[in-house]
Structures are given as structure tokens and as C-alpha cells.
């Protein structure tokens, strides 16, 4: 099936954590479908600028913005910049996140605060700020994890707690913003072939053994789910978690 080339034409999107992995695939997919896209990166400006340059060379409007998602003021600033420099804000994708795979007895207060700030507080603040400038019919989509529904391995308590929080946050926002036609949804990837969790890495075999379809997803597949939820066809879907995990959780 050919990919729609203008389904998001005229829309403006902001993607947090968009310089690599799933986030970068989302930026590329939304831009390819016609949206002007601003995206944030915490570090590695070379990678972020290369992605922006690649898409801009293809005639897309793409803006790379440095921001630490753990900094509340930085979140508010990038929402304002995306809206101001691209002329609006129709779609927010909260993709920035950090992981922690540590025995519960070894998790520090600093690690707790940092992970919750990036994985939960930043999502709330970005959604709150975006909702104030987003027109009726906008889209808010967050990237969670299938681990919110099932924890097969130890050491994931804090990370799972942060991703489970996004389920409640998504449902609450969907109620708060539904009267304006703004949909709020969650995409929960499972094992996805990225730098952080490569399909040929040492942790791949136990993950594959648990899947109904024993293969890692590609970042492009996750981006496809995000693009659908951002599209006009998904205007009746809200407060929902779309899990893309090859049957890991069944």
C-alpha cells in the first residue's frame, strides 16, 4: 500500500525527543505526510541537524530545537517556539523519554526524580501548553510502553510506573479536551529495533521468546501508528492505548 503524501498537509506538529530512534521515524513520517514539524533533542546536535537538513532538502518545513525535557521552562519554550515559528500547532507527539533497568533497592531519589520529570511531568506540561494554543480538532499523542501492561522481567519498577502513569494521563486529558474535538491517545511500543534495544543485542532472545510474532518492530512501524492517530481518519479515537508489540503482552 502506498503511503499517503498529503494527509497532514497544512498541519503543524511538535515531536519531543525526535532526533533518533522512534522519535526520528515519527518526525520523518509526519513530514512526509505533509506536516511542518518541529522536534526537540536533548543532546547530539549533529544528528538532529542532519535529520532536519535531510527533510528540508526534500522541501519539508522542519525545525530542530534543543531542549531538556526535564526542565519545565524548556518544555514551555519549545511549545511557544513551534507555534510561533511554524505558524500554529495542530499535533503534539510526546516521544522524549528515558529508561532505567535497575533493581528497586538501588534506585536513588535523584534517579526517581529525573525519570518521572522526563517521562511524566514533561508530557503533562507539553500537553497543557499545547492545549492552550491548539485549535479544535487537534491531536495529542504520547509514546508509552507495552511494559505498562505487563512486566516480564525484574528491575523495571520505576520505568513501568512512569509509563503506566501515561495511561491515566491520556484518559484524563481525553475527557478534559474532548469537547473541543482534540483527541488524546497513547502508543505503546514493545520491542523495537533501536540503538537502545537492538534486535541483535544480548537482551533480544528473551524478548523474542515471549512474542506471538517473534520479531522486533521497526521505528517506522511505530511511526505509522502515530501518523494514523494524527490523521483525520482517527478523529473518533481518544483516550485509547494502541499497543504495537508483536503479541508480547497476550
C-alpha positions as CSV (number, residue, x, y, z in Angstrom):
1,X,0.0,0.0,0.0
2,X,1.4,3.4,-0.9
3,X,1.9,5.9,1.9
4,X,-0.4,9.0,1.8
5,X,1.7,12.0,0.8
6,X,-0.6,14.9,1.9
7,X,-2.8,13.5,4.7
8,X,-1.4,16.1,7.1
9,X,-0.9,18.9,4.7
10,X,-1.3,22.3,6.3
11,X,-0.8,20.9,9.8
12,X,2.0,21.8,12.3
13,X,3.4,19.2,14.6
14,X,5.8,19.2,17.6
15,X,7.6,16.0,18.4
16,X,9.7,15.9,21.6
17,X,12.7,13.6,21.5
18,X,12.7,13.5,17.8
19,X,16.4,13.2,16.9
20,X,16.8,9.4,16.9
21,X,15.1,6.0,17.1
22,X,11.3,6.1,17.2
23,X,11.2,9.8,17.6
24,X,13.2,10.4,14.4
25,X,10.9,8.0,12.5
26,X,7.9,9.9,13.7
27,X,9.4,13.2,12.6
28,X,10.1,11.8,9.2
29,X,6.7,10.2,8.8
30,X,4.7,13.3,9.8
31,X,6.9,15.5,7.5
32,X,6.5,13.1,4.6
33,X,2.7,13.2,5.1
34,X,2.8,17.0,4.7
35,X,3.1,18.4,8.2
36,X,5.5,21.1,9.1
37,X,7.4,19.6,12.0
38,X,9.4,21.0,15.0
39,X,11.2,18.5,17.1
40,X,13.4,18.6,20.2
41,X,16.6,16.9,21.1
42,X,18.5,16.9,24.4
43,X,22.0,16.2,23.0
44,X,23.7,15.2,19.8
45,X,23.0,18.3,17.7
46,X,24.8,16.8,14.7
47,X,22.2,14.0,14.5
48,X,19.3,16.4,15.0
49,X,20.6,18.9,12.4
50,X,21.3,16.2,9.9
51,X,17.7,14.9,10.2
52,X,16.3,18.5,9.8
53,X,18.6,19.2,6.8
54,X,17.6,15.9,5.1
55,X,13.9,16.7,5.3
56,X,14.3,20.3,4.5
57,X,16.2,19.4,1.4
58,X,13.2,17.4,0.3
59,X,11.1,20.6,0.5
60,X,9.7,20.0,4.0
61,X,9.4,22.6,6.8
62,X,11.4,21.1,9.7
63,X,12.8,22.8,12.8
64,X,15.2,21.2,15.3
65,X,15.1,22.7,18.8
66,X,17.4,21.8,21.7
67,X,15.6,21.2,25.0
68,X,15.9,19.2,28.1
69,X,12.6,17.6,28.8
70,X,13.4,17.5,32.5
71,X,13.3,21.3,32.5
72,X,9.8,22.7,32.8
73,X,10.7,26.0,31.3
74,X,12.3,24.4,28.3
75,X,9.1,22.5,27.6
76,X,7.0,25.6,27.6
77,X,9.6,27.4,25.5
78,X,9.6,24.8,22.7
79,X,5.8,24.7,22.5
80,X,5.8,28.5,22.1
81,X,8.6,28.4,19.5
82,X,7.0,25.7,17.5
83,X,3.8,27.6,17.4
84,X,5.4,30.9,16.7
85,X,8.0,29.9,14.1
86,X,5.8,27.4,12.1
87,X,2.6,29.4,12.4
88,X,0.4,27.2,14.7
89,X,0.3,23.8,16.4
90,X,-2.1,21.1,15.5
91,X,-0.3,17.9,16.6
92,X,1.8,17.2,19.7
93,X,3.7,14.0,20.0
94,X,5.4,13.3,23.3
95,X,8.2,10.9,22.4
96,X,11.0,12.0,24.7
97,X,11.7,9.5,27.4
98,X,14.5,7.8,29.4
99,X,14.8,4.3,30.6
100,X,16.1,2.7,33.8
101,X,16.7,-1.0,34.3
102,X,17.9,-1.2,37.9
103,X,17.0,-3.4,41.0
104,X,14.5,-1.5,43.1
105,X,16.8,-1.4,46.1
106,X,19.4,0.5,44.1
107,X,17.2,3.3,42.7
108,X,18.1,6.7,44.0
109,X,15.9,9.6,44.8
110,X,17.7,11.6,42.1
111,X,17.0,8.8,39.5
112,X,13.4,8.7,40.5
113,X,13.0,12.5,40.2
114,X,14.8,12.6,36.8
115,X,12.9,9.8,35.2
116,X,9.5,11.0,36.4
117,X,10.3,14.5,35.3
118,X,11.1,13.5,31.8
119,X,8.6,10.6,31.3
120,X,5.6,12.1,33.1
121,X,5.9,15.7,34.1
122,X,7.1,16.8,30.7
123,X,4.2,15.1,29.0
124,X,1.7,16.8,31.2
125,X,3.3,20.2,30.7
126,X,3.6,19.9,27.0
127,X,0.0,18.8,26.7
128,X,-1.2,21.6,28.9
129,X,0.8,24.2,27.0
130,X,-0.2,22.8,23.6
131,X,-3.9,22.7,24.5
132,X,-3.9,26.4,25.1
133,X,-2.8,27.2,21.6
134,X,-4.1,24.2,19.6
135,X,-7.2,24.6,17.5
136,X,-10.3,22.5,18.0
137,X,-9.7,19.1,16.4
138,X,-6.0,18.9,17.4
139,X,-4.1,15.8,18.3
140,X,-2.0,14.8,21.3
141,X,-0.2,11.5,21.1
142,X,2.3,10.2,23.7
143,X,4.7,7.3,23.4
144,X,4.3,4.9,26.3
145,X,5.4,1.2,26.6
146,X,3.8,-2.2,26.5
147,X,5.5,-2.7,29.9
148,X,2.7,-0.6,31.3
149,X,0.5,-3.6,30.9
150,X,2.9,-6.5,31.7
151,X,6.3,-6.6,33.5
152,X,8.1,-9.8,32.4
153,X,11.5,-9.0,33.9
154,X,12.7,-7.6,37.2
155,X,14.4,-4.2,37.5
156,X,11.7,-2.2,35.6
157,X,9.6,-0.9,38.5
158,X,10.3,2.8,38.1
159,X,10.2,2.8,34.3
160,X,7.0,0.9,34.3
161,X,5.4,3.2,36.9
162,X,6.2,6.2,34.6
163,X,4.7,4.5,31.6
164,X,1.6,3.4,33.5
165,X,1.1,7.0,34.6
166,X,0.7,7.9,31.0
167,X,-2.4,5.7,30.7
168,X,-4.2,7.7,33.3
169,X,-2.9,11.0,32.0
170,X,-4.1,10.1,28.5
171,X,-7.6,9.2,29.7
172,X,-7.9,12.3,31.8
173,X,-6.8,14.6,29.0
174,X,-9.1,13.0,26.6
175,X,-12.0,13.9,28.9
176,X,-10.8,17.4,29.5
177,X,-10.3,18.2,25.8
178,X,-12.9,16.1,24.2
179,X,-15.5,18.9,24.0
180,X,-13.1,20.7,21.6
181,X,-12.6,17.7,19.4
182,X,-9.0,17.3,20.5
183,X,-8.1,13.6,20.7
184,X,-5.5,12.3,23.2
185,X,-4.1,8.9,22.7
186,X,-1.1,6.7,23.7
187,X,1.1,4.4,21.5
188,X,2.7,1.6,23.5
189,X,5.6,0.1,21.5
190,X,7.0,-3.2,22.5
191,X,10.5,-4.4,21.5
192,X,11.6,-2.1,18.7
193,X,14.9,-2.1,16.9
194,X,16.7,1.0,18.1
195,X,20.1,1.9,19.4
196,X,18.8,1.4,23.0
197,X,17.4,-2.0,22.3
198,X,18.8,-3.5,19.1
199,X,17.2,-6.5,17.5
200,X,20.6,-8.4,17.5
201,X,21.5,-7.3,21.1
202,X,22.1,-9.6,24.1
203,X,18.6,-8.9,25.5
204,X,16.8,-9.7,22.3
205,X,16.4,-13.5,22.7
206,X,14.2,-13.4,25.9
207,X,12.1,-10.7,24.3
208,X,11.6,-12.7,21.1
209,X,10.7,-15.8,23.1
210,X,7.7,-14.1,24.6
211,X,6.2,-12.7,21.4
212,X,3.4,-14.2,19.3
213,X,5.2,-12.8,16.3
214,X,8.8,-13.2,17.1
215,X,10.4,-10.1,15.5
216,X,11.3,-6.7,16.7
217,X,9.2,-3.8,15.3
218,X,10.9,-1.1,13.2
219,X,10.7,2.6,14.3
220,X,8.8,3.2,11.0
221,X,6.1,0.8,12.1
222,X,5.6,2.7,15.4
223,X,5.6,6.0,13.4
224,X,2.9,4.6,11.2
225,X,0.6,4.1,14.2
226,X,1.3,7.7,15.3
227,X,0.6,9.1,11.8
228,X,-2.8,7.3,11.8
229,X,-3.8,8.7,15.2
230,X,-2.8,12.2,13.9
231,X,-4.8,11.8,10.7
232,X,-8.4,12.8,10.0
233,X,-9.4,9.2,9.9
234,X,-8.8,8.9,13.7
235,X,-10.9,11.8,14.8
236,X,-13.2,9.4,16.7
237,X,-10.4,7.7,18.6
238,X,-9.5,9.2,22.0
239,X,-8.4,8.0,25.4
240,X,-7.0,4.8,23.9
241,X,-3.7,3.0,24.1
242,X,-2.5,1.4,20.8
243,X,-0.1,-1.4,21.7
244,X,2.4,-2.4,19.0
245,X,4.4,-5.3,20.5
246,X,4.1,-8.4,18.3
247,X,1.8,-10.0,20.8
248,X,4.3,-9.7,23.7
249,X,1.5,-9.0,26.1
250,X,-1.1,-11.5,25.1
